[in-house]
Structure formats: structure tokens, C-alpha cells
Amino acid sequence: MNQDKNIDVNGVNIRYRDTGGSGMPVLMTHGIGGSLELWAPQLKAGSDQLRMIAWDMPGHGLSDIGNQPYDIDKFAEFACQFIKALGLQRLVLVGNSLGGAVSIRVAAIEPERIAGVMMVNAAALGRDVFLPFRLMILPVLGRIMSKPSLAGVDRQIQAIFLHADVATEDVRKTITRNTFKPRGDKAFLATLRSLTKLSGQNPSAVERTLGILREIKLPVFFVHGRQDVVLPVQHSIDAQAITPESKLLVFEDCGHTPQMEKPVEFNLALSKFIASIS
């Protein structure tokens, strides 16, 4: 059962989908500007052994805007509240891009609840980032570039998918809806500016993430698409090298969203990771 559900978390209406079941809960968190539909192959695949949950963070998808602006740490604190609202006692975290950075911070806040973390093309692992993101921090240019438009939808699709055919009609409709979300562009820009400097990703955010990884006592699985143009694969390679109990999988012929671009291989890797820790 993958119908939309809603839950109030400290006065913010949050949309999520939950396959249900008694298996290990897996909370999947999307990237900046994204929504839970970017986990559709995982929700559809399902599993008797896993309970797959995907959500729209505040300001994203069909969730309320919430108390903007949110940075990584505020998203992580909110994610912890969401987890508690669902009554989850122990779970695995999976996060793509910004969702990866959020997930590792949740693990630092609530280590006793988290069985492991899968970081997929995760943000805040290094300074390099997509040039348009850096340009968007400029006052006038940022407003122009983030203004909702169909051209903006095309640019986003080109950025997050290596091959255009991944963007089916349903995927394009979802990205268009997210792009034109009322006040969504302002929430996107505020979050982006908290993460990014003109020279690259915020150095304090990067150092905070790497500091957590150096000390973490949980299994961490880094996954990255080799041809990612948003965040370079070298970030995950370098981060895995400093993370004690970790492993790395690099998908060839793949961009920023392996869970959609390589769904069969991704789902197998996720199942094996969870089996190894549960």
C-alpha cells in the first residue's frame, strides 16, 4: 500500500508513503527540490523483509512549507521528530543528495535508533558542487534562476539524470509540480544559500559531516553515480576512506539519482546492506 498519508509534526503537515509490514523500517529522504516520488522504484518493489517509507521534507513536494529557512541541521532535527511521530524504534536511513547529509546527522542525533545509513550521492562531503547552485547564491541572479519555469524543469532533469529517458511523463509531472509549488522557490533558495557559497558547498557543513563520519559507530554505505554532474563521485570515495565501518559502491553510466537510474541494482544493493546489519 503506497497511498499518500499525512501526519502533523509540530504543526507542520507532512506527506509520506509507507509500504507497511513488520520488516525493518527504511526511511528514504530526497534531495533539495525533490519529493518522495524520487523513491518510486523502491516503494514499488517492496519487500516482506522491509518496510519502505519515503517522505516530503518541509517545503518540498506536498508537505507544508514549515518554519523556513531550513538548513541541514534543522532538517535533521525535524526528521527526528517525524521518526518519533511514526513511532519508529529502530530503522535504516537512506538519503539522496541533501537527504544523505540530513540522514547522517539524524544518525548522530539518534544513534540508538539507527541501524545503518546509506548515503546516495550525498551532499556536504566536499566543497565542489554544480556551478548553477553556486551562482544562485547571488542576490539578483539567484531569484532569476530559481523562478519557476518549464525551462527550469528541463534544466533540473538534465542535472539529476544522466539519460533523459529516466524522466518519464510521470517523473516530469512530479518535477514540474515541485518546481511550481507555491513559495517553494523561496524555500529552495533559502535552503540552497545555507548550504552553498560562491566557492562551493559551505565549508562548515562539509566539516561537520566529515566529523560525524570519522567518529560514527554505525555501518555506512556510500553509493554514487560515476557521471554525477551535481556532486562529484570523488566526494564519496574520499568520505568512505575516513569512515570506519563503511563500504562504497560506484554505479557506472549513472548520474545524480542511482535509485531511479539503476533501480534493480540499487534495490539489490540496499537489500544486501540491510541484511548484513539486521
C-alpha positions in Angstrom: 0.0 0.0 0.0 1.7 3.1 -1.3 -1.1 5.7 -1.0 -0.2 9.1 0.3 -0.5 9.6 4.0 -0.3 12.7 6.1 0.9 13.4 9.7 1.2 16.5 11.8 4.7 17.0 13.1 4.8 20.0 15.4 2.1 21.8 13.5 3.6 21.0 10.0 1.6 18.7 7.7 3.9 16.1 6.3 3.1 13.8 3.3 4.7 10.4 3.2 4.2 6.9 1.8 4.6 3.7 3.8 4.5 0.2 2.4 3.8 -1.1 5.9 4.7 -4.5 7.3 6.7 -5.8 10.2 10.1 -5.8 8.5 13.0 -3.4 9.2 11.8 0.2 8.6 13.7 2.1 5.9 13.3 5.9 5.8 14.2 7.4 2.4 14.9 11.1 2.2 15.1 13.0 -1.1 17.4 15.8 -2.2 16.8 19.6 -2.4 13.8 20.5 -4.6 12.8 16.8 -4.7 10.0 14.7 -3.2 9.1 11.2 -2.3 8.3 10.2 -5.9 12.1 10.1 -6.5 11.9 6.8 -4.5 9.1 5.3 -6.6 11.2 2.2 -7.7 11.9 1.3 -4.1 8.3 1.9 -2.9 7.0 -0.2 -5.8 9.5 -3.0 -5.3 8.5 -3.5 -1.7 9.7 -6.5 0.4 8.4 -8.8 3.1 11.6 -8.1 5.0 11.5 -4.3 4.7 9.0 -1.5 5.5 9.8 1.2 3.0 8.9 4.8 4.0 9.5 7.9 1.9 8.5 11.5 2.9 8.5 15.0 1.6 10.6 17.2 3.8 9.1 20.6 4.8 9.0 23.0 1.9 9.1 20.1 -0.6 6.6 18.0 -2.6 3.1 18.1 -1.0 4.3 18.8 2.6 3.7 22.2 4.2 6.4 24.9 3.9 7.1 24.8 7.6 9.3 27.2 9.5 11.7 28.4 6.7 14.5 28.6 6.2 15.8 25.1 6.9 19.4 24.1 6.8 20.8 20.6 7.1 20.7 20.5 10.9 17.1 21.9 11.0 16.0 19.3 8.5 17.7 16.6 10.6 16.0 17.7 13.8 12.7 17.7 12.0 13.4 14.2 10.6 14.0 13.0 14.2 10.6 14.4 15.2 9.0 12.7 12.1 10.5 9.4 13.1 9.2 9.7 16.6 5.8 10.7 15.3 5.6 7.5 13.3 6.7 5.5 16.4 9.8 4.0 14.8 12.1 2.5 17.3 14.9 1.2 15.0 15.4 1.9 11.4 17.8 2.3 8.4 18.3 5.7 6.9 18.7 6.2 3.1 19.3 9.6 1.7 20.0 11.1 -1.7 21.9 14.3 -2.1 20.7 16.7 0.6 18.9 13.7 2.0 22.2 12.0 2.6 23.6 14.9 4.6 20.4 15.0 6.6 20.4 11.3 7.2 23.9 11.2 8.7 23.1 14.0 11.0 20.0 12.1 12.2 22.3 9.1 12.9 24.4 11.5 15.0 21.4 12.8 17.0 19.7 9.4 17.5 22.4 6.7 17.2 20.4 4.2 19.4 17.5 4.2 16.8 19.6 3.9 13.7 20.8 0.5 12.4 22.8 1.9 9.4 22.9 4.7 6.9 23.0 4.5 3.1 24.3 7.8 1.6 23.4 8.2 -2.1 25.3 10.9 -4.0 25.3 12.7 -0.6 25.8 16.4 -0.2 28.2 18.1 2.2 31.0 15.6 1.7 33.2 18.0 -0.2 33.4 21.6 -1.5 32.8 21.0 -5.2 29.2 21.5 -6.4 27.2 22.2 -9.6 28.1 25.7 -10.9 24.4 26.9 -11.2 24.0 26.2 -7.4 26.9 28.5 -6.7 25.6 31.2 -8.9 22.2 31.0 -7.2 23.6 32.5 -4.0 24.0 35.8 -5.8 21.0 38.1 -4.8 19.5 39.0 -8.2 20.8 36.1 -10.3 19.5 33.6 -7.7 16.0 35.0 -7.9 16.0 34.9 -11.6 17.5 31.3 -11.9 15.1 29.9 -9.2 12.0 31.4 -10.6 9.6 28.6 -11.6 9.6 27.9 -15.4 9.3 25.0 -17.8 12.9 25.7 -18.8 13.9 25.3 -15.2 12.2 21.8 -15.2 14.3 20.8 -18.2 17.5 22.0 -16.5 16.7 20.1 -13.4 16.1 16.9 -15.4 19.3 17.3 -17.3 21.2 17.8 -14.0 19.9 14.9 -12.0 19.6 12.2 -14.7 22.4 11.1 -17.0 19.9 9.8 -19.6 16.8 11.8 -20.4 14.6 8.7 -20.8 14.6 8.2 -17.0 12.3 11.3 -16.9 9.1 9.5 -17.8 5.9 11.6 -18.2 5.1 10.9 -14.5 8.5 12.0 -13.4 8.3 15.2 -15.4 4.9 15.9 -14.0 6.3 15.5 -10.5 9.3 17.7 -11.1 7.0 20.3 -12.7 4.7 20.2 -9.7 7.6 20.6 -7.3 9.1 23.5 -9.3 5.8 25.4 -9.3 5.0 24.7 -5.7 3.7 28.0 -4.1 6.5 29.6 -2.1 8.6 26.5 -3.0 11.1 28.6 -5.0 11.8 30.8 -1.9 12.2 27.8 0.3 14.6 26.2 -2.2 16.7 29.3 -2.5 16.9 29.8 1.3 18.0 26.2 1.8 20.5 26.3 -1.0 22.1 29.5 0.3 22.5 27.9 3.7 24.4 25.1 2.0 26.4 26.9 -0.6 29.0 29.6 -1.0 30.2 31.1 -4.3 33.3 28.9 -3.9 31.3 25.7 -3.3 29.5 23.9 -0.6 29.5 25.5 2.8 32.8 24.6 4.4 31.4 24.4 7.9 28.6 22.0 6.7 31.2 19.8 5.0 33.5 19.7 8.0 30.5 18.9 10.3 29.5 15.9 8.0 33.1 14.6 7.8 33.5 15.0 11.5 30.4 12.8 12.1 31.7 10.2 9.6 35.1 9.9 11.3 33.5 9.1 14.7 30.4 7.2 13.7 29.9 3.7 15.2 27.3 2.6 12.7 27.6 0.9 9.3 27.6 3.4 6.5 27.2 2.5 2.8 28.2 5.2 0.2 26.6 4.9 -3.2 27.4 7.3 -6.1 26.8 7.6 -9.8 30.1 7.9 -11.7 28.8 10.6 -14.1 27.1 12.8 -11.5 27.4 16.5 -12.6 25.8 17.9 -9.4 28.2 16.3 -6.8 31.4 14.6 -7.9 31.9 10.9 -7.2 35.3 11.7 -5.6 33.4 13.1 -2.6 32.0 9.7 -1.7 35.3 8.0 -2.4 37.2 10.3 0.0 34.4 10.2 2.6 34.4 6.4 2.6 38.1 6.4 3.2 37.7 8.2 6.6 34.6 6.3 7.7 35.4 3.3 10.0 32.7 0.8 9.3 31.8 1.6 5.7 31.8 0.4 2.1 31.4 2.1 -1.3 29.5 1.2 -4.5 30.0 3.3 -7.6 27.4 2.9 -10.4 28.8 3.3 -13.9 26.7 5.1 -16.6 24.8 6.8 -13.8 24.2 10.4 -12.7 22.8 12.0 -9.5 19.9 9.7 -8.7 21.0 6.0 -8.8 17.8 4.9 -7.1 15.9 5.8 -10.3 18.6 5.4 -12.9 19.7 1.9 -11.7 16.7 0.8 -9.7 17.2 -3.0 -9.9 20.9 -2.8 -9.0 20.2 -0.2 -6.3 17.4 -2.3 -4.7 19.7 -5.3 -4.6 22.5 -3.3 -3.0 20.1 -1.9 -0.4 18.7 -5.3 0.4 22.1 -6.8 0.9 23.2 -3.8 3.0 20.3 -4.2 5.4 20.7 -8.0 5.5 24.3 -7.5 6.6 23.3 -5.3 9.5 20.0 -6.7 10.7 
